Amino acid sequence: MIKFKINSNCLIDRLRLCFMLLLTLAAFTSPLRAQTSGNPLFTGADPEIHYFNNKYYIYTTAIYGTQFHAYSSNDLTNWQDEGLIFDLFPDSPWSQYNGWAPAVVFRNNKYYFYYTAETKIGVAVGNTPIGPFTDIGAPLIGTDPYTDDIIDANVFIDDDGQAYIYYGGSGKSRMVVRKLNADMISLATGPTDITPQNYTEGPYMVKRKGIYYMMYSNGAWYNDTYNVQYSTSNSPMGPWTYRGKILSSNSEDKGPGHHGVLKMGNCDEYYIIYHRYENGTSGDRKIAIDRMYFNSADLIEPVNMTNYGVAPRVPDQSCPTQSIVSGGIYKLTHKGTNQCLDVFNNGNQSGTNVQQSTDNGSDAQRWIVTLEADGFYKLTHKGTNQCLDVSQNSSTQGANVQQWLDSNTSAQRWKIELMSDGYCKLTHKGTTQVLDVDNNSSQSGANVQQWSDLGTDAQRWKMDLIEVPIISGSTYKLTHKGTNQCLDVSGASTQQGANVQQYTSNDSDAQRWVITKELDGFYKLTHKGTTQVLDVDNNSSQPGANVQQWSDLGTDAQRWKIELMSDGYFKLTHKNTNMCLDVANNLAEPGTNVQQWTDNNNDAQRWKLDLVKPVSGSLAAKSLSIEKEDKNKIINVYPNPVKNTLFFTADLQDTKVRVFSETGSLVKEQTVKENSLDVSGLTTGIYFAVFEKDGTKIIKRFIKK
């Protein structure tokens, strides 16, 4: 045995250091990373979501137009591809292309898989949520007097057991309903046209408190006009009262729509799943999930489309309305009013009064909510170090609530409980006093105090998660604003001095950065899988200085201030300078150099930060096998929309290409000799290019302008 003689003071210092390191790890490792799902979840379109057999499932439009996949999760946050569950070749005896928009229903101890193909609706039956599914042998719905666009089935079973199937697409923008028999594979009635206002496609029915909410997509699927609207009725057949728009493009994500809704057990808790474009309206559509809320008038609130997604949720006997995301920025709204928890005049001084004020979206009404080591929450006024505080840590009824410098005392600690009415109660630590609006006033400027828990609306607060700041220690992808170009290390190099550039998103480690907050309050960006960090050459403060990667030296050259801008993008500023992370000349071309440049508030200096979740082993393995199997099958078409010539991203010499109209009619057939196809003779509309070679078929949708 080897013995060491250690100075006792040294030992104490080392123990203290170890303790601090443990605290740091506890704060910044996996528990924080797992707080939200992140958005988007994965590539796909036209999603529907369900909870079957203690697991969540998402079903999406077929890959290559023929292959349907399912994705599963135990907690809404970590998803894995369950693989191919239904293939038009050979699982459907009547269709070969245009596999879209699946809908799945559990009934009669069976799973019914409804799908669109060749602008008809079919159904297959299986014993598990992921099949195998056996087709009934012919289309369930093949013709209709009201629409020739028989797509986008949604099946709804009412409380009395009657099943309805809704469908209809943008061909004529009509929504049709038929009743299904109890066997779920035959029709009980003929069609009825029940088209609501502003309907285009993608119907989805939700029933709540006896009200029928018919939700649907509006606009063009291929651009940023796509959105979700809804109407209500007291009958599943209408007539409808139009209610408005709930999901639409923002500055960052475009064309959200064709959605599904998940209700959590018997709780009044809803999630909306949808697809969207992450960069303008280019590239593949991605699946995203966010919370959906109903207000006190039983109307659907506009959905806050996020990059952080939703918190983990495993169904149990409780019905919380949300999980608190530690470090998240929240708005607290007094129940039944539009009055928010507010700091008077947005002051930053200790002792400034806390009141309620009309919702104005300002920082005065934003609070960073963090879970502390004692299990209680601290609410910090955004942009300051002032905390929600009870004057003199009083336990007396009526004691004033103010903001005060963070003193780490019980005066600034709150228990947050999620009530059954969907609102929160905040109780002052060590007391029975709760956060209260004086006299339950609905007036702007009414004082906020603490008061004995009476269970009244004066003591109930809606907590809306507005944004999630940088989670230290997590991995991010940084995308240049307005493009699909990512912050990238040239050649995926691990070498010191390798250049940093922008490059087309490819999901590789070359485009992944671990962001950690350092003791100086600035951030360090470490190239994933290496010890190299984002570095300004020679720690220059000059415009145009090159950005590279370099071994971690802990210097200012490797420290960045990260600020969220009003447009939802981030600005990264080199420490002790006004130089920002910048794309040379704001170009969109892959390989354009990244440098630093004087802060000029333009798009060249704006970056989208996407939290990247670790990929589960099974999903990684499946993705790898798919890549190996299909590496010669990957085809994309561009430009889209196209005017005269459609180009392909693969060498398709001697490949047969057939072009079908949106209704399935063959309009062009040709064996191509190069990577392009003349489509100038086609009329304006939506088409499908079907590529066939060596027994393989790939289908790509495009728009002719």
N, C-alpha and C positions, 0 to 999 in steps of 0.2 A: 504494500500500500504506500502511495506517495503522499506525504503530508506537506501542506503549505502553511506558512506563517503569514497571516494577513493583518495589517493594521486595522484596529477596530473602527476608526473613523472612516477609513477607506471602505470597509465592509458596509457601514451604514450608508455611505454615499452610493455604493453600488446597488444596495437593496432599494434605495429610493429611486435610482435610475430604472431598475427592473420594474418597479411598481408603476412608474410613469409610462414605461413602454407597454406594459400590460393594459393600462388604461387607454392608451392611444390605440392599441390593437382592438380593444373591445369597442372603441367608439367608431373605428374607421374600416373595419373589415366586414365580413360577410353579412352580419345582421342588417347593416345599412344597405348593402347592395341588393338585398332581397326585399327591400321595402315596397318596391313597385314592379310592375311587369315590364315597364318601358314600352314605348310605341315607336315604330311599328313592331308587331310580333313576328311576322314573316311575310314573304311574298305570296300574293293570292288575290282573289276577287270574289265578290258575291257571297260573303260568308253567312252562315247560320250557326248558332251556338246552342248547346243543350247540356244538361247535367244528367248523365245516365250511369247507373251502377257505381256511384261514388266517384265519378270522374267527369271532368268537363270535356266536351268534344266540340271542335270547330270543323265544319264542312265547307269546302270552297269549290268554285268553278273548276272544271277539269283542266289538268295540265295537258298541253298539246291538243286541247279540245276533245280529248277522249278519256283521259285517266283521272278519276276522282280520288282524292286523298282525304284522310281525316287526321286531325291534330288533337292531341290529348294533353291534359294537365290535371294535376291533383289540387292545385291551389290558385289557378287563374294567372299565374305569373311565369311559370316555366313550362314551355310547350315542347312536345316532341311529335315528329311525323310518324303516324301509325302506318304509313306506306299506302300502297295502292289498294283501295277497297272496292272499286267498281270500274271496269274498263269497257268502253263501248265495243272493243274488240277483245274477247268474243262475248262479253256478258250481256250485251243487248242484241237480240236477234233481229231488230228492226231499224237500228240506227248506226251510223258510222262516223258522224262528225257533229261539231257544235254542241259539245257537252257543257252545259252551264248550270249554275244556280241550283244546287241541291237543297232539298228540305227533308228532314228526318223526323219521324213520329214514332213513339212507342205506344202500342196498344195491342190488345189480344195476346199479350206476352210475346209480341214480335216487334221488329223494327222495320218500318216502311220507309224506303229510300226513294223519294220522288226526285226526278231530274228532268231537265230540258235537253232535248237533242233534236236536231233538224227541225227546229221550231214546232216541236210537239212535246207533250209531257208524258213521261213514262213513270213506272213505279216497279221497284224490285223489293223483295222481302227477305229478311235475314233474322238470325237468332241472337246476334250481338250487335252493338253499335257500329262495329267495323266490318260486318259481314261474316262470311261471304253472303252476297245478296243474289237472289234468283229473280230474274225479270219475269213479269206475268205473260210475256210473249208478244205483246202488241202495245201500241200507245194507249194510255188511259184516256188522253184527250188529243185527237188528231185534227179535228176541224172545229170551227166555231163561226157562228153567223156575225159576231161583233168585231172580231179581230183575226187577222191572219198572222199575228205575231204571238203565238201560243208559247209563252216563256214565263220564267220566274214564278214557279208555283210556291205558294205558302199555304200550309195546312193548319187549320185552327180547330180545336175541339172545344165546344162550349160546355158550360157547366151541366147542361142536360144530356150530354153525351153525343149531341149531333156534331158531326164533322163537316167542315167546309173547306173547299179548295179555291183559293183566289189566284188569278194569273192575268197576264197581259203585258205586252211590251210596247216599245216606242214606235213600232210599225204604224199603229193607229192611235196609240196612247189611250187605249180603253182597258178598263179593269172589269173582269168577268168573274162571277162566282158560281159554283155548283155545289150541291150537297153530295157528300159521300155516304155510301152505305157503311154499316158497322164493320164490314169486312175490310174496309179501307182500300180496296182494289177495284171497286165498281162504283158507278155514279147513281145517286138516288134521284137526281133531278137534272133537267136541262140547264142551259146557261142563262144567266141574268146579268145584264149590263148595269153595274152599280158604280160607274166611274166618278170619283170625287174630284173636286176642283184641283187643277194644276197637276193632275196625275200624268206620269210618264211610264214608269215601270217599277218592278221590285216591291210588290205589296207585302205588308207584314202587319198582322193583327195582334193587338194586346188588349186584354180585358182587365179592368181595375175598377172596383167599387160599382159594378154594374154598368160602367161606361165602356163602350167599344171604341178603341183607338185604332183607326186605320192609318198606318204610316206607310209612306211610299217615296220613291225617288222621283225627282223632277230635274229636267235639263238634259244635257248631252253627256253621256258617260265618259267621253273622251276629252273633256275640257273642264275648266273651272266653274262652268255653270251648273254642274251636277250638285245636287243637294237633297236633303230629306225634309219633307213636309208631312202634315197630318190633318186628318179630319176626325170628328167624333159622331157617334150615334147612340141611340138606345136599343139598336138592333144590329146583329151581325151582317144584315143585308142593306143597311142604310135606311133612309136617306141620311146624308152627311151634312154636318156643320163644319165648314172650313175653319181651321184654327191657326195655321201659319207654318213657318219654317223653324226647324229645330237643329239642323246640322248643315253647315255651308262652309265654303272655302275661307281660309284666313290668309294672312300674309305669308305663311310658311307652308301650309299643306293645302292641296287643291283637290277639287272634285270628289269630296266625300259622299258616299252613298251606298246603295244596295246593301242594306243593313239587316241585322237580326237583333233580337232583344232577349236577354236572360233575366228571368225573375228568380230571386234567391229564395227557394223554399216557400214558406208561408210568410215571409217578411215583405214589407213594403220597400224593397231594395232591388234596383234595376241596373243592368249594365247594357250598353249598346255596342254592338260589334259592327264594323263597317270597313270598306276599303277606301284608300285615298292615294293620291300621288304625292310623293315626298319632295319632288323637285319640279316646280312648275306643273306641267301636265305631261312630262316626259318619263320614259322608263316604265318599269313594271309597276302595277298597283300593289299596294301593301295593306295588310290587315292590321287594324287598330282597334283598341277597346277602351271605353271610357264610361264613367258613371252617368246615369240618366236619372233626373229628378222630376217629381211632380210638385207643383206649388200648392198653396192652400186652396186655390180655386180648382184643383184637380186638372190643371193644364200642364203640359210637358214644358219644362224649362229648356231654353236653348242649351245645347250640349257644349260644354267647354272641351274643345278638341285639344288634346295634350300630347306631349312627348314622353311624359312619365307614366301614362297608363293608369293602372289600378293597383291597389294594395292586395296582398295575398288574402284569399278568402276560402276557408274550408267550411262548408255548411255545418251548422250545429243547431242546438235548440234555441240559441239566442238570435236576436235580430238587430244587431248594430247597423246603423245607417252608413257608417264609414269607419275606416281605421285611421288613426292619426299617424301621419307620416312625419317622424321626427326630423326636424330641420326644414319642413315644408313651410311655405308662406301662406297664411290663411286670412280670409276675411270672415269676421264674426258679425252676423246679422241678428238683431233682436226679433224674436218670433212675432209674426203677424204684421211687421212693419218693414220699411226699407231703410231703417236706421242701423248704422254700423258702429261697432266699438271703435272709438276715435280719440286721438290725442289732440287737445285744443290747439288750433293753429299749427298743427304738425310740429309742435315744439320739440326741442331735443334736450331741454333742461330737466334736471331732477325736480320732482314736485309738480310738474305740469299736470293739469287736471285731465282725467279720462272721462269722457262723456259719450253720448251717442250722437251721430250726425248723419244726415241724408247720404246715402250711398253715392260717392262721387269718384270712386276708383283710384283715389290718391293714396300715397304712402302713409298718410295719417291714419288710414284704415287697414293697414297691413301689419300682420304679426307673425314673427317666426316662432313656431311652436316646437320646443325641443323636450324630449323625455330625459329627465335628469336621473342621477344615480339613486336618488331616494324613491324613484317610482312615480314621482309627481312631475307635472309639466311646468315649464317656464315659458312665458309669452313675452318676446322681445319686440319692441316697436321697430319696424323695418328701418334700416339705415342708421340706427342709433344703438347705444348699449343700455338704453333705458328699458326697464322691465315693468310689466303689469304688477302693481304693488298695492298692498293695503296699508294705509297710513299707520305708522308706528306698530305694525304687525298686530293691530288690534283684533280681538275676538268679539268685539261688541257689535251688536246690530246697528246698522246705519253708518259704520265707519267708512270714510271716503276711500275711493279707489283712485290711484294716481299712477304716474310712471316714476321710476326711481332708478338710479345707477345700480347696475347688477351687483348685489351684495351677497348673493348665494344664501339667503335666509328664507325662513318659512313664509315671510311676508310676500314672497315672490314665487310661491309654489302653489299649484292648483291641481286638484283632481278633476279629470274630465270624464264624464259619464255620458254615454250615448243612450238617450231615452227612447221609449217605444214610439213617441210621436215624431221621431226623426230629428229631434233637436238635441242639443247638448246642455248639460248642467256643469258649471264650473264651481267647485267647492274649495274655499281657502283652506290650505293645509292646517290640520290640527284643530279645526273649528267645524261648526255646522253652518257657517255663513257662506252664502253663494253669491255669485256675481249677479247684480240686480239693477234694473233701471227704476229710478225713483218714481213711485206711483204708477208703474207700468205705462209711462208716457210714450206716445208715438211721435212726440215733437222733437225736432232737431235741437240739439243743445241740452237735452235733459241729462241730468247728472247720473253717473254710474257709481254705485256703492256696493257694499255687501249687506246681506239681510238674511234672517233665518229662512231656512228652506221651507217654502210654502207650496212648491209644486206649481206655481203660476207661470203664465207667459212672460211675466217680468223677469223670470229667471231662466229663460230658455233661449239658446243661441244656435243659429245655423252656422256650421263651420264649413266654408267652401275653400278647398285647396286651390290656390291660384297658381302657384309655381313651386317647383322643387329646385333649390339651388344645387350647386356642385356638391356631389357626394364624394368627399375626399377618399382616395384609395380605389375608386372605381375606374372602369375602363370606358373610354368615350371614342366616338367617331366624330371628327370635325369636318363639316361640309361647308364649302364656300357658298355664300348666299347666291341664290338664283341659278346655281348650276348643280350638276351631280358630281363635281370634282371634290375629292377629299384630301385632307392634309396627309401627305404620303412621304415616306423615305425612299429615295431613288433606289431602285433595284432591291428593295426590302433589305438593304444592307444593315449589318450589325456593327459596322466599323465606325470608329471615331472620325468625324469630319464629313460623313456622308451627307449629301445635299438633301434639303427638304423642298418638296415641290407640291403641286396639286396633281391629282390623277383620278381617272374614272373610278367610281366606287367598285371594289372587287371583294370586299369582306375579308381581306387578308390582314395579317398582323402588321404589315407595312403601314396600314391606315388605322391603327389602334393605339391609343395613348392613355396611360394610367395617370390620372390627375390627382395630385396630393397637395393639400394645403400645408404650407410650411409654417414654422414658428413666427416668421416675419409677417404673416398674413397674406403673402403672395403664393402663387401656385407654381408647382413644378410639373412639367409634362414629360413622362418617361415613355419612350418607344417600347411597345409591348414586347416582352420576351428578351429585352436587352437591358444594359445599364446606361444606355445613351439617352440624353435628355434634350429637349428643344432648346437651342442655344443661338445667341446672336454672336456672329464672328467677332472676336476680340472685344466683346462687350461694348461695341460701338454705340454711340448715340446719334449717328448720322443717318439721314434718310437713304434708303437703298442698301444699307448693310445687309449682308446675306444671312439667311437663317439656315442652320444646319443641325445635326445632332452631334453631341459631344459627351464624353464621360462626365458623370455627375461630380462637379467640383463644389457645389453649394454656393456658387457666386451669383451676383446680380444678372450676369449674362444669361442665366438659366431660370430666372424668376419672372412671372407674368401676373399682372392684375387682370382678372376676368370679370367683366361687367355685363349684366343683362341689359340690353337696349330696349327701347319702347316697341320696336318692331318684332321682338321675340328672338332676335339673334344676339350673339355675344361679341364683344370686342375684347381682344387680348392685347394689353399694353406692356411693353418691356419695362421692367422695374427702373424707377428713377429717371425715366425719359417720357416723352409724349409720342414715342414711336410705337406703331401698332403692327400686329401680324397682318401682312398685306400680300395680295396676289398681284404680281407685276402687271400694270396697265389694266387691271380688272378683267383679264382675259379668261375665257372659258375653256381654252384648249388644254387637253391633258399634257402634263409635263411642264406647264408654266411655272416659273420659279416663284418661290415664296421668300419674301424679304421683310424688312421692317420699313415703315414709312410714316411720315408725319400724320397725326390724326386729322383726317379731313372729312370724317363722318360719311364715307361713301361705302358702297357695297363691297368694294375690294377688301375692306377691313371688317367684314361681318361674317360670322361663322355660326352655323347651327351645331349644337352639341347634343349628340344622341348617346344616351346611356346604353352600353352594349352588355347584354346579359351573357354569362357563361353558357356555352352550349352543352347540353347533357350528352353523356357518352353515347347513348343509343341514337340520338339525333345526329351526332357527329358521324357515327359509323354509317348511318343510312345515307347521309348527305354525301359521304365519300364514295359509297358504292354507286349512288346515282350518278355522281360526277364521272366515275370511271366508265360506267355503262353507257352514258349518254354524251360523252365528250364530243363525238362526231355528229350528234343530232341537234346541237344547239343552233337555232336559227332565229334571228329577229329581222324585222322589216323596218325600213325607214325611207324617206321621211314619213311621218304619220301624224296628221293627214298628208296625202300625196296628191300631186297635180297630174303629172304625166308618167314618170318612171318610178317604179317601186324597186328599191335595192334590197339585197339580202346580205346578212353579215357572215355568210359561209359560202364556200365554193360549191355551187349546185349544178355543175356541168352534168348534162344528160339526166337531170332530175325532172320528173313530170310535175307540173304545177297546174292545179285547177282552181279557178276563182268562182265562188258562189256569192249570190246576193244574200241580203239579210234574211230573206224568206226561204233560202235554200235552193234557189234556181242556179244551175250552172250557166255562167255567162262568159267564161273564157277557159280554154284548155291549151296548154303548150308545154313542150319539153324544152327547157331553157339550156342555152349553151354558155351562159355566163351568169354573173350574179345580179341580174336585173330583169325586169319585166315591164313591157310597155302597157300601161293602163289608161292611156289618154282617151281611148274610146269608151270608157265606162262613164255612166252618168253619176252625178253626185249621190252619195249614199254610203252605207256601211257594207263592207264586203269581208270575205274570208278566203285567205290563200291557203290551199291544202297542198303540202309538199309530200310527194311519194317517191321513195327510193329504197330498194332492197327490203321491201316488206314493211318499211317504217312510214308512218304518217304523222306529220306535224301540221297543226292548224294555227294560223296567225290572223288576228282580226285587224282590219285597217279601214280608214275613212278616206273616201275619194272626194276631193273638194272641187 
